[in-house]
Amino acid sequence: MIKDIYDEWCAARCCSKDSPSAIKAAQELISMFEHGVRSKDDLRIMVGTIGADLLKH
């Protein structure tokens, strides 16, 4: 589930999976999951803005 959301996140932002913003998104997804967020929709929403500022540079 986390990988699916991560892949969607990267594809939506056209960024490589080893970019700083993608790495941050992966870390945050794992952290949210470890803290009890189990809904795919909730994870999508929560990770939605991660790295947005990095993508502008």
DOVEX-135285 format. One line per 2 residues: their letters; for each residue x, z, y of N, C-alpha, C, O. Coordinates in Angstrom, 2 decimals, decimal comma, padded with zeros to 5 digits. Each point is the difference from the previous one (the first is absolute). Layout:
BEGIN
A	X/Z/Y/X/Z/Y/X/Z/Y/X/Z/Y | ...
//
This chain:
BEGIN
MI	000,82/000,00/-001,18/-000,82/000,00/001,18/000,87/000,00/001,26/-000,24/-000,78/000,92 | 001,25/001,63/-000,88/000,87/000,07/001,17/000,74/-001,32/000,20/000,13/-000,48/001,13
KD	000,35/-000,10/-002,21/000,71/-001,28/000,11/-000,92/-001,08/000,55/000,43/-000,82/000,82 | -001,67/000,79/-001,27/-000,96/-000,99/000,50/-000,18/000,13/001,52/000,02/-000,99/000,72
IY	-000,19/002,21/-000,26/-000,20/000,24/001,43/001,27/-000,37/000,77/-000,07/-000,61/001,06 | 001,22/000,97/-001,61/001,28/-000,33/000,62/000,17/-001,52/000,11/000,40/-000,52/001,04
DE	-000,70/-000,18/-002,13/000,11/-001,47/000,01/-000,93/-000,61/001,04/000,38/-000,92/000,72 | -001,61/001,44/-000,63/-000,96/-000,48/001,00/000,52/000,26/001,41/-000,10/-000,85/000,88
WC	000,66/002,04/-000,68/000,52/000,39/001,31/001,10/-000,96/000,44/000,00/-000,48/001,14 | 000,92/000,20/-002,04/001,11/-000,92/000,32/-000,51/-001,41/000,26/000,43/-000,65/000,96
AA	-001,34/000,18/-001,79/-000,53/-001,36/000,16/-000,76/-000,14/001,32/000,13/-001,01/000,68 | -000,91/002,01/-000,34/-000,78/-000,06/001,24/000,89/-000,04/001,23/-000,40/-000,53/001,04
RC	001,60/001,08/-001,16/000,91/000,06/001,14/001,14/-001,01/-000,12/000,89/-000,05/000,84 | -000,93/-000,75/-001,88/001,04/-001,02/-000,25/001,40/000,59/000,12/000,88/-000,58/000,64
CS	-000,70/001,73/-001,24/001,33/000,62/000,06/000,57/000,13/-001,40/-000,73/000,10/-000,98 | 002,04/-000,10/000,91/000,66/000,15/-001,29/-000,13/001,44/-000,47/-000,13/000,93/000,80
KD	000,18/-000,76/-002,09/-000,20/001,33/-000,58/001,20/000,93/000,21/-000,09/001,19/-000,29 | 001,19/-001,73/000,79/001,16/000,85/000,28/000,19/000,22/001,50/001,04/000,50/000,43
SP	-002,04/-000,87/000,36/000,09/000,23/001,44/-000,23/001,49/000,30/-000,63/000,69/-000,79 | 001,13/-000,20/001,93/-000,19/001,41/000,34/-001,48/000,42/000,03/-000,34/001,09/-000,46
SA	-000,52/-001,94/000,98/-001,41/000,38/000,07/-000,64/000,03/-001,39/-000,85/000,85/-000,26 | 001,24/-001,75/-000,63/-000,54/-000,01/-001,35/000,48/001,22/-000,79/-000,77/000,60/-000,75
IK	002,01/-000,25/000,93/000,54/001,19/-000,67/-000,74/001,25/000,48/-000,34/000,87/-000,80 | 000,11/-000,78/002,10/-000,74/001,13/000,56/-001,43/000,04/-000,57/-000,50/001,08/-000,34
AA	-000,14/-002,23/000,24/-001,36/-000,06/-000,55/000,00/000,48/-001,45/-000,89/000,75/-000,40 | 001,87/-001,17/-000,39/000,08/000,43/-001,40/000,17/001,51/-000,09/-000,65/000,66/-000,81
QE	001,53/-000,11/001,64/000,22/001,44/000,00/-001,27/000,75/000,37/-000,33/001,01/-000,61 | -000,37/-001,50/001,61/-001,23/000,65/000,44/-001,10/-000,10/-001,05/-000,74/000,96/-000,22
LI	000,61/-002,12/-000,42/-000,99/-000,14/-001,07/000,23/001,00/-001,11/-000,93/000,66/-000,47 | 002,18/-000,54/000,05/000,33/000,95/-001,07/-000,30/001,43/000,44/-000,56/000,78/-000,77
SM	000,94/-000,45/001,97/-000,25/001,34/000,52/-001,50/000,31/000,07/-000,44/001,08/-000,40 | -000,34/-002,03/000,90/-001,45/000,22/000,09/-000,59/000,20/-001,40/-000,85/000,87/-000,20
FE	001,30/-001,67/-000,76/-000,49/000,12/-001,36/000,37/001,36/-000,58/-000,83/000,65/-000,65 | 002,06/-000,22/000,88/000,45/001,30/-000,50/-000,79/001,15/000,63/-000,13/001,07/-000,60
HG	-000,39/-001,30/001,80/-000,77/001,04/000,69/-001,51/-000,13/-000,26/-000,81/000,63/000,69 | 000,44/-001,43/-001,67/-001,38/000,00/-000,46/-000,88/-001,16/000,43/-001,17/-000,05/-000,38
VR	001,69/-000,87/001,15/-000,81/-001,16/000,39/-000,03/-000,94/-001,19/001,02/-000,59/-000,36 | -002,19/000,44/-000,25/-000,12/-000,80/-001,22/-000,87/-001,24/000,18/-000,03/-000,87/-000,88
SK	-000,66/000,77/001,97/-000,86/-001,15/000,25/000,82/-001,17/000,51/000,77/000,13/000,96 | -000,94/-001,28/-001,59/000,73/-001,20/000,42/-000,35/-000,34/001,44/000,87/-000,37/000,79
DD	-002,14/000,49/-000,43/-000,43/-000,30/001,37/000,61/000,97/001,00/000,43/-000,40/001,08 | -000,40/001,69/-001,43/000,61/001,00/000,90/001,48/-000,28/000,19/000,51/000,09/001,12
LR	000,18/-000,42/-002,19/001,43/-000,31/000,12/000,22/-001,23/000,88/000,91/-000,02/000,82 | -001,75/-000,99/-001,00/000,12/-001,21/000,84/-000,17/000,35/001,47/000,78/-000,46/000,85
IM	-001,78/001,25/-000,55/-000,26/000,38/001,39/001,17/000,80/000,56/000,48/-000,26/001,10 | -000,02/001,24/-001,86/001,05/000,89/000,49/001,33/-000,71/000,19/000,76/000,36/000,91
VG	-000,46/-001,34/-001,73/001,28/-000,70/000,12/-000,10/-001,18/000,97/001,00/-000,62/000,33 | -002,19/000,32/000,12/-000,26/-001,18/000,82/000,87/-000,17/001,23/000,35/-001,13/000,34
TI	000,01/002,20/000,34/000,77/-000,12/001,24/001,48/000,31/-000,16/000,76/-000,13/000,96 | -000,35/000,54/-002,14/001,41/000,36/-000,21/000,89/-001,22/000,21/-000,24/-001,06/-000,58
GA	001,24/001,22/001,38/000,98/-001,06/000,22/-000,41/-001,04/001,02/000,76/-000,92/000,28 | -001,95/001,06/000,29/-000,46/-001,01/000,97/000,97/-000,12/001,17/000,26/-001,10/000,49
DL	000,27/002,23/-000,04/000,94/-000,04/001,12/001,31/-000,67/-000,40/000,64/-000,65/000,82 | -000,23/000,81/-002,08/001,25/-000,62/-000,46/-000,15/-001,52/-000,11/000,96/-000,74/000,21
LK	-002,15/000,28/-000,55/-000,22/-001,43/-000,18/000,05/-000,76/001,34/000,21/-001,21/000,02 | -000,41/001,91/001,08/000,01/-000,64/001,31/001,41/-000,36/000,46/000,17/-000,82/000,90
H	000,83/001,42/-001,52/001,39/-000,22/000,43/000,63/-001,14/-000,74/001,17/-000,31/000,24
//
